[in-house]
Amino acid sequence: MASSSSSTPAAVREMQKDLEVQANALSKIQKDIAKNHQVRKQYTIQELELLSDGANVYKLIGPVLVKQDLAEAKANVKKRIEYISAELKRMDRALKDLEEKQNSKKESIFKLQQRMQAVQAKA
């Protein structure tokens, strides 16, 4: 009986180490989710308002503003919006993956906590 009681605290310590490792992994996943949201917000803010047909459009080239053809500017804006849309879709996929990892990690931590409580209850 003495050998099982001496192994129980060791088992609990090992579970506590595992719990700490998993909690750190969960924290990293949560930080990645927050970063994903921040990058997504930046892309959404970059969308431009539509221009009227008579609007002058200028492009910054070095320290100089150069007048740009409206059709060319609209084409550039369209390409940029397509790029942003593709990036948002990519960010959505990454976010979904991170959230699945987060849920899996939370479940794993919960199960480990239950095992620890069971071991401690037997002690």
C-alpha positions in Angstrom: 0.0 0.0 0.0 2.9 2.4 0.8 4.2 2.1 -2.8 0.9 3.1 -4.3 0.5 6.1 -2.0 4.0 7.3 -2.9 3.3 6.9 -6.7 0.0 8.9 -6.4 1.7 12.2 -5.6 4.2 11.6 -8.5 1.2 10.9 -10.8 -0.5 14.1 -9.7 2.8 16.1 -10.2 3.1 14.6 -13.7 -0.5 15.5 -14.5 0.1 19.0 -13.2 3.1 19.4 -15.5 1.0 18.1 -18.4 -1.8 20.5 -17.5 0.7 23.4 -17.4 2.0 22.5 -20.9 -1.5 22.2 -22.3 -2.6 25.5 -20.7 0.5 27.2 -22.3 -0.5 25.8 -25.6 -4.0 27.0 -25.2 -2.7 30.5 -24.4 -0.6 30.5 -27.5 -3.6 29.4 -29.6 -5.7 32.2 -28.1 -3.0 34.8 -28.9 -3.0 33.5 -32.5 -6.7 34.0 -32.7 -6.4 37.5 -31.4 -3.7 38.2 -33.9 -5.9 36.8 -36.7 -8.7 39.1 -35.6 -6.4 42.1 -35.7 -5.0 41.4 -39.2 -8.6 40.8 -40.4 -9.6 44.2 -39.0 -6.7 45.8 -40.8 -7.8 44.3 -44.2 -11.4 45.4 -43.7 -10.4 49.0 -42.9 -8.3 49.2 -46.1 -11.3 49.1 -48.5 -11.8 52.4 -50.3 -14.9 54.4 -51.1 -16.2 54.6 -54.6 -15.2 57.6 -56.6 -17.4 59.8 -58.8 -16.6 59.9 -62.5 -15.2 63.5 -62.3 -12.9 62.9 -59.4 -9.2 63.5 -59.6 -7.1 60.6 -58.5 -3.5 60.9 -57.5 -0.9 58.2 -56.8 2.0 58.7 -54.4 5.3 57.9 -56.1 8.1 58.6 -53.8 7.6 62.2 -52.5 5.5 63.2 -55.4 1.7 63.0 -56.1 1.2 62.1 -59.7 -2.3 62.4 -61.4 -3.6 58.9 -62.3 -6.2 57.9 -64.9 -9.5 57.2 -63.2 -10.1 53.9 -65.0 -6.6 52.8 -64.0 -7.2 53.8 -60.4 -10.5 51.9 -60.3 -8.9 48.8 -61.8 -6.2 49.1 -59.1 -8.8 49.4 -56.4 -10.7 46.4 -57.8 -7.5 44.3 -57.8 -6.8 45.4 -54.2 -10.3 44.5 -53.1 -10.0 41.1 -54.7 -6.7 40.6 -52.9 -8.2 41.7 -49.6 -11.2 39.4 -50.1 -8.8 36.5 -50.8 -6.8 37.4 -47.7 -10.0 37.6 -45.6 -11.0 34.1 -46.8 -7.6 32.8 -45.9 -7.8 34.5 -42.5 -11.3 32.9 -42.0 -9.9 29.4 -42.7 -6.9 30.0 -40.4 -9.3 31.3 -37.7 -11.5 28.3 -38.0 -8.5 26.0 -37.7 -7.2 27.9 -34.6 -10.7 27.8 -32.9 -10.8 24.0 -33.5 -7.4 23.6 -32.0 -8.5 25.8 -29.0 -11.6 23.7 -28.4 -9.6 20.5 -28.7 -7.0 21.9 -26.2 -9.8 23.0 -23.8 -11.3 19.6 -23.9 -8.0 17.9 -23.3 -7.3 20.2 -20.3 -10.8 19.5 -18.9 -10.2 15.7 -19.2 -6.8 16.0 -17.5 -8.3 18.0 -14.7 -10.9 15.3 -14.2 -8.2 12.6 -14.1 -6.3 14.7 -11.6 -9.3 15.0 -9.3 -10.0 11.3 -9.6 -6.4 10.5 -8.6 -6.5 13.0 -5.7 -9.8 11.6 -4.5 -8.4 8.1 -4.3 -5.3 9.4 -2.3 
